[in-house]
Amino acid sequence: MDLLYSTSVNGEGEDKLSWGQPKSKPFTVKQYYRFLSSHAFRSFPWKSVWKSKVPPRVAFFSWTATLGKILTIDNLRKRGLILVEWCCLCKESGESPDHLLLHCRIARELWDLVLGMFGVHWVMPRAVFDLFSSWQGSFGTRQNSLVWRAVPHCVIWCLWRERNARLFEDSELSIPDLKIQLFHLLYEWTKGLSGLSINSHAELLELCIL
């Protein structure tokens, strides 16, 4: 859709098939196949998105966020809506999926909390896609890994809920309250998982510390 919106039609001449690679030749399936074969495409981090033990609607949201398609202000503006480019969390920058969920000042507070729980020093990637690509694999014991894989889903879900509460309900949590909400949500998601025996928030915290 972005490509369609960015294309202008002059209304002159005869319609014909054309493409950008190579410009001097007409479009053919053979040329297009060669073009695709010559480029390395990143594989979608489907295991991090769909295999984590989180509620299905949260996994769906994470999938949409990884594709950069959640309805943040920048994406709504691409659809023709006239909106102010403004992040309602930090009130310091425009709102895009990557800013809202990774680089916003409020987002960094939550990421610092959960990474600190695991004792991890992390350089935040550029995009949500890169985040889930980097989050694949195991982490410590099987129990540690079950909680670890749920973390990115939990953080971005909390941020999205808080963003919507501020926009549509005129309700705002403080940073300490948002951190408490995040930790409680992570506990609720993981306490009933098979292979985990977590009966309190304290036990969850102990499990995170390697």
C-alpha positions as YAML, in Angstrom:
chain: A
units: angstrom
residues:
- id: 1
  name: MET
  ca: [0.00, 0.00, 0.00]
- id: 2
  name: ASP
  ca: [2.87, 2.36, 0.74]
- id: 3
  name: LEU
  ca: [4.08, 1.87, -2.84]
- id: 4
  name: LEU
  ca: [0.64, 2.67, -4.25]
- id: 5
  name: TYR
  ca: [0.27, 5.82, -2.16]
- id: 6
  name: SER
  ca: [3.70, 7.05, -3.21]
- id: 7
  name: THR
  ca: [3.04, 6.57, -6.96]
- id: 8
  name: SER
  ca: [1.62, 9.33, -9.12]
- id: 9
  name: VAL
  ca: [-0.10, 8.70, -12.47]
- id: 10
  name: ASN
  ca: [0.17, 11.28, -15.24]
- id: 11
  name: GLY
  ca: [-2.72, 9.90, -17.29]
- id: 12
  name: GLU
  ca: [-0.82, 9.99, -20.58]
- id: 13
  name: GLY
  ca: [0.44, 7.23, -22.84]
- id: 14
  name: GLU
  ca: [-0.40, 3.54, -23.14]
- id: 15
  name: ASP
  ca: [-0.40, 1.21, -20.11]
- id: 16
  name: LYS
  ca: [2.49, -1.24, -20.03]
- id: 17
  name: LEU
  ca: [4.28, -3.56, -17.63]
- id: 18
  name: SER
  ca: [7.47, -2.11, -16.18]
- id: 19
  name: TRP
  ca: [9.71, -2.56, -13.18]
- id: 20
  name: GLY
  ca: [12.80, -1.05, -11.62]
- id: 21
  name: GLN
  ca: [15.37, -3.80, -12.27]
- id: 22
  name: PRO
  ca: [16.76, -3.51, -14.90]
- id: 23
  name: LYS
  ca: [15.18, -0.30, -16.20]
- id: 24
  name: SER
  ca: [16.28, -0.84, -19.79]
- id: 25
  name: LYS
  ca: [14.50, -4.18, -20.22]
- id: 26
  name: PRO
  ca: [10.81, -5.20, -20.11]
- id: 27
  name: PHE
  ca: [9.53, -7.23, -17.19]
- id: 28
  name: THR
  ca: [9.96, -11.00, -17.46]
- id: 29
  name: VAL
  ca: [9.56, -13.74, -14.88]
- id: 30
  name: LYS
  ca: [13.09, -14.93, -15.62]
- id: 31
  name: GLN
  ca: [14.61, -11.51, -14.91]
- id: 32
  name: TYR
  ca: [12.54, -11.17, -11.74]
- id: 33
  name: TYR
  ca: [13.70, -14.59, -10.51]
- id: 34
  name: ARG
  ca: [17.32, -13.61, -11.08]
- id: 35
  name: PHE
  ca: [16.74, -10.37, -9.20]
- id: 36
  name: LEU
  ca: [15.29, -12.22, -6.20]
- id: 37
  name: SER
  ca: [18.02, -14.86, -6.25]
- id: 38
  name: SER
  ca: [20.76, -12.23, -6.16]
- id: 39
  name: HIS
  ca: [19.51, -10.64, -2.94]
- id: 40
  name: ALA
  ca: [19.81, -12.04, 0.55]
- id: 41
  name: PHE
  ca: [16.49, -11.72, 2.37]
- id: 42
  name: ARG
  ca: [16.23, -11.87, 6.13]
- id: 43
  name: SER
  ca: [14.16, -14.78, 7.35]
- id: 44
  name: PHE
  ca: [11.24, -13.86, 9.56]
- id: 45
  name: PRO
  ca: [11.89, -14.71, 13.25]
- id: 46
  name: TRP
  ca: [8.78, -16.87, 13.46]
- id: 47
  name: LYS
  ca: [10.01, -19.00, 16.36]
- id: 48
  name: SER
  ca: [10.49, -15.97, 18.61]
- id: 49
  name: VAL
  ca: [7.08, -14.64, 17.62]
- id: 50
  name: TRP
  ca: [4.88, -17.74, 17.45]
- id: 51
  name: LYS
  ca: [6.61, -20.35, 19.63]
- id: 52
  name: SER
  ca: [6.77, -18.28, 22.81]
- id: 53
  name: LYS
  ca: [4.28, -19.25, 25.52]
- id: 54
  name: VAL
  ca: [2.17, -16.10, 25.45]
- id: 55
  name: PRO
  ca: [-1.55, -15.46, 24.80]
- id: 56
  name: PRO
  ca: [-2.46, -15.84, 21.10]
- id: 57
  name: ARG
  ca: [-3.63, -12.24, 20.71]
- id: 58
  name: VAL
  ca: [-0.30, -11.04, 22.13]
- id: 59
  name: ALA
  ca: [1.62, -13.24, 19.68]
- id: 60
  name: PHE
  ca: [-0.51, -11.79, 16.87]
- id: 61
  name: PHE
  ca: [0.28, -8.27, 18.03]
- id: 62
  name: SER
  ca: [4.00, -9.12, 18.17]
- id: 63
  name: TRP
  ca: [3.79, -10.48, 14.63]
- id: 64
  name: THR
  ca: [2.13, -7.28, 13.42]
- id: 65
  name: ALA
  ca: [4.69, -5.14, 15.27]
- id: 66
  name: THR
  ca: [7.57, -7.16, 13.80]
- id: 67
  name: LEU
  ca: [6.21, -6.41, 10.34]
- id: 68
  name: GLY
  ca: [5.97, -2.73, 11.29]
- id: 69
  name: LYS
  ca: [2.22, -2.69, 10.65]
- id: 70
  name: ILE
  ca: [0.71, -1.73, 14.02]
- id: 71
  name: LEU
  ca: [-1.39, 1.43, 13.85]
- id: 72
  name: THR
  ca: [1.08, 3.95, 15.18]
- id: 73
  name: ILE
  ca: [0.82, 7.59, 14.13]
- id: 74
  name: ASP
  ca: [3.29, 7.23, 11.26]
- id: 75
  name: ASN
  ca: [1.37, 4.30, 9.78]
- id: 76
  name: LEU
  ca: [-1.96, 6.11, 10.15]
- id: 77
  name: ARG
  ca: [-0.50, 9.14, 8.36]
- id: 78
  name: LYS
  ca: [0.55, 6.88, 5.48]
- id: 79
  name: ARG
  ca: [-3.12, 5.95, 5.14]
- id: 80
  name: GLY
  ca: [-4.01, 9.59, 4.63]
- id: 81
  name: LEU
  ca: [-5.12, 10.53, 8.14]
- id: 82
  name: ILE
  ca: [-4.14, 14.02, 9.26]
- id: 83
  name: LEU
  ca: [-2.53, 13.52, 12.66]
- id: 84
  name: VAL
  ca: [0.21, 15.18, 14.69]
- id: 85
  name: GLU
  ca: [3.44, 13.14, 14.59]
- id: 86
  name: TRP
  ca: [3.85, 12.75, 18.34]
- id: 87
  name: CYS
  ca: [4.66, 9.95, 20.81]
- id: 88
  name: CYS
  ca: [2.19, 10.13, 23.68]
- id: 89
  name: LEU
  ca: [4.53, 8.19, 25.99]
- id: 90
  name: CYS
  ca: [7.71, 10.28, 25.93]
- id: 91
  name: LYS
  ca: [6.23, 13.39, 24.28]
- id: 92
  name: GLU
  ca: [9.64, 13.95, 22.72]
- id: 93
  name: SER
  ca: [9.52, 12.37, 19.26]
- id: 94
  name: GLY
  ca: [7.31, 11.07, 16.47]
- id: 95
  name: GLU
  ca: [5.52, 7.76, 16.93]
- id: 96
  name: SER
  ca: [6.64, 4.75, 14.90]
- id: 97
  name: PRO
  ca: [6.59, 1.04, 15.88]
- id: 98
  name: ASP
  ca: [10.34, 1.01, 16.49]
- id: 99
  name: HIS
  ca: [10.35, 4.23, 18.50]
- id: 100
  name: LEU
  ca: [7.30, 3.37, 20.60]
- id: 101
  name: LEU
  ca: [8.36, -0.19, 21.45]
- id: 102
  name: LEU
  ca: [12.16, 0.12, 21.60]
- id: 103
  name: HIS
  ca: [13.64, 3.61, 21.70]
- id: 104
  name: CYS
  ca: [11.11, 5.77, 23.52]
- id: 105
  name: ARG
  ca: [12.32, 6.93, 26.93]
- id: 106
  name: ILE
  ca: [9.46, 5.08, 28.64]
- id: 107
  name: ALA
  ca: [10.19, 1.93, 26.63]
- id: 108
  name: ARG
  ca: [13.84, 2.03, 27.69]
- id: 109
  name: GLU
  ca: [12.75, 2.11, 31.33]
- id: 110
  name: LEU
  ca: [10.89, -1.18, 30.89]
- id: 111
  name: TRP
  ca: [13.65, -2.80, 28.85]
- id: 112
  name: ASP
  ca: [16.23, -1.80, 31.46]
- id: 113
  name: LEU
  ca: [14.05, -3.41, 34.14]
- id: 114
  name: VAL
  ca: [13.67, -6.82, 32.52]
- id: 115
  name: LEU
  ca: [17.22, -6.99, 31.18]
- id: 116
  name: GLY
  ca: [18.49, -6.07, 34.63]
- id: 117
  name: MET
  ca: [16.42, -8.90, 36.12]
- id: 118
  name: PHE
  ca: [18.31, -11.36, 33.92]
- id: 119
  name: GLY
  ca: [21.65, -9.62, 34.40]
- id: 120
  name: VAL
  ca: [21.94, -8.95, 30.68]
- id: 121
  name: HIS
  ca: [23.76, -6.02, 29.07]
- id: 122
  name: TRP
  ca: [22.01, -5.31, 25.80]
- id: 123
  name: VAL
  ca: [22.39, -2.85, 22.95]
- id: 124
  name: MET
  ca: [18.87, -2.18, 21.73]
- id: 125
  name: PRO
  ca: [18.52, -3.07, 18.04]
- id: 126
  name: ARG
  ca: [17.23, -0.66, 15.44]
- id: 127
  name: ALA
  ca: [13.91, -2.36, 14.72]
- id: 128
  name: VAL
  ca: [11.36, -4.70, 16.32]
- id: 129
  name: PHE
  ca: [12.18, -7.20, 13.56]
- id: 130
  name: ASP
  ca: [15.82, -7.21, 14.70]
- id: 131
  name: LEU
  ca: [14.76, -7.55, 18.33]
- id: 132
  name: PHE
  ca: [12.86, -10.78, 17.76]
- id: 133
  name: SER
  ca: [15.60, -12.06, 15.45]
- id: 134
  name: SER
  ca: [18.12, -11.53, 18.26]
- id: 135
  name: TRP
  ca: [15.87, -13.10, 20.90]
- id: 136
  name: GLN
  ca: [15.95, -16.60, 19.41]
- id: 137
  name: GLY
  ca: [17.57, -19.54, 21.15]
- id: 138
  name: SER
  ca: [17.76, -20.73, 24.74]
- id: 139
  name: PHE
  ca: [18.80, -18.83, 27.83]
- id: 140
  name: GLY
  ca: [20.17, -20.75, 30.80]
- id: 141
  name: THR
  ca: [17.94, -23.61, 31.95]
- id: 142
  name: ARG
  ca: [14.70, -24.64, 30.27]
- id: 143
  name: GLN
  ca: [12.78, -22.77, 32.97]
- id: 144
  name: ASN
  ca: [14.83, -19.62, 32.41]
- id: 145
  name: SER
  ca: [14.26, -19.90, 28.68]
- id: 146
  name: LEU
  ca: [10.47, -20.15, 29.00]
- id: 147
  name: VAL
  ca: [10.38, -16.85, 30.88]
- id: 148
  name: TRP
  ca: [13.05, -15.24, 28.69]
- id: 149
  name: ARG
  ca: [11.11, -15.92, 25.48]
- id: 150
  name: ALA
  ca: [8.01, -14.28, 26.90]
- id: 151
  name: VAL
  ca: [9.85, -11.08, 27.85]
- id: 152
  name: PRO
  ca: [9.79, -9.14, 24.53]
- id: 153
  name: HIS
  ca: [6.11, -9.93, 24.04]
- id: 154
  name: CYS
  ca: [5.34, -8.75, 27.57]
- id: 155
  name: VAL
  ca: [7.25, -5.48, 27.23]
- id: 156
  name: ILE
  ca: [5.80, -4.40, 23.91]
- id: 157
  name: TRP
  ca: [2.28, -5.46, 24.96]
- id: 158
  name: CYS
  ca: [2.52, -3.33, 28.12]
- id: 159
  name: LEU
  ca: [3.75, -0.37, 26.10]
- id: 160
  name: TRP
  ca: [0.96, -0.74, 23.55]
- id: 161
  name: ARG
  ca: [-1.71, -0.97, 26.25]
- id: 162
  name: GLU
  ca: [-0.33, 2.08, 28.02]
- id: 163
  name: ARG
  ca: [-0.19, 4.00, 24.75]
- id: 164
  name: ASN
  ca: [-3.84, 3.18, 24.02]
- id: 165
  name: ALA
  ca: [-4.92, 4.02, 27.57]
- id: 166
  name: ARG
  ca: [-3.35, 7.46, 27.25]
- id: 167
  name: LEU
  ca: [-4.84, 8.12, 23.82]
- id: 168
  name: PHE
  ca: [-8.35, 6.76, 24.26]
- id: 169
  name: GLU
  ca: [-9.04, 6.66, 28.01]
- id: 170
  name: ASP
  ca: [-7.12, 9.71, 29.25]
- id: 171
  name: SER
  ca: [-5.42, 7.40, 31.77]
- id: 172
  name: GLU
  ca: [-1.70, 7.42, 32.51]
- id: 173
  name: LEU
  ca: [0.44, 5.16, 34.70]
- id: 174
  name: SER
  ca: [3.62, 6.42, 36.32]
- id: 175
  name: ILE
  ca: [6.85, 4.69, 35.37]
- id: 176
  name: PRO
  ca: [7.01, 2.76, 38.71]
- id: 177
  name: ASP
  ca: [3.40, 1.60, 38.26]
- id: 178
  name: LEU
  ca: [4.10, 0.60, 34.67]
- id: 179
  name: LYS
  ca: [7.05, -1.49, 35.82]
- id: 180
  name: ILE
  ca: [4.86, -3.19, 38.44]
- id: 181
  name: GLN
  ca: [2.25, -3.92, 35.78]
- id: 182
  name: LEU
  ca: [4.91, -5.41, 33.50]
- id: 183
  name: PHE
  ca: [6.31, -7.70, 36.19]
- id: 184
  name: HIS
  ca: [2.83, -8.81, 37.28]
- id: 185
  name: LEU
  ca: [1.81, -9.56, 33.70]
- id: 186
  name: LEU
  ca: [4.95, -11.63, 33.13]
- id: 187
  name: TYR
  ca: [4.12, -13.54, 36.31]
- id: 188
  name: GLU
  ca: [0.53, -14.18, 35.21]
- id: 189
  name: TRP
  ca: [1.67, -15.48, 31.83]
- id: 190
  name: THR
  ca: [4.35, -17.83, 33.15]
- id: 191
  name: LYS
  ca: [3.01, -19.16, 36.46]
- id: 192
  name: GLY
  ca: [0.84, -21.83, 34.84]
- id: 193
  name: LEU
  ca: [3.26, -23.02, 32.16]
- id: 194
  name: SER
  ca: [4.13, -26.69, 32.00]
- id: 195
  name: GLY
  ca: [7.60, -27.25, 33.40]
- id: 196
  name: LEU
  ca: [7.49, -24.17, 35.61]
- id: 197
  name: SER
  ca: [6.71, -24.05, 39.31]
- id: 198
  name: ILE
  ca: [6.18, -20.39, 40.13]
- id: 199
  name: ASN
  ca: [3.89, -19.55, 43.03]
- id: 200
  name: SER
  ca: [4.88, -15.98, 43.78]
- id: 201
  name: HIS
  ca: [6.44, -12.89, 42.26]
- id: 202
  name: ALA
  ca: [9.53, -13.55, 44.38]
- id: 203
  name: GLU
  ca: [9.95, -17.01, 42.83]
- id: 204
  name: LEU
  ca: [9.72, -15.49, 39.35]
- id: 205
  name: LEU
  ca: [12.43, -12.98, 40.23]
- id: 206
  name: GLU
  ca: [14.66, -15.76, 41.59]
- id: 207
  name: LEU
  ca: [14.16, -17.74, 38.39]
- id: 208
  name: CYS
  ca: [15.26, -14.78, 36.26]
- id: 209
  name: ILE
  ca: [18.53, -14.36, 38.16]
- id: 210
  name: LEU
  ca: [21.09, -16.80, 36.78]
...
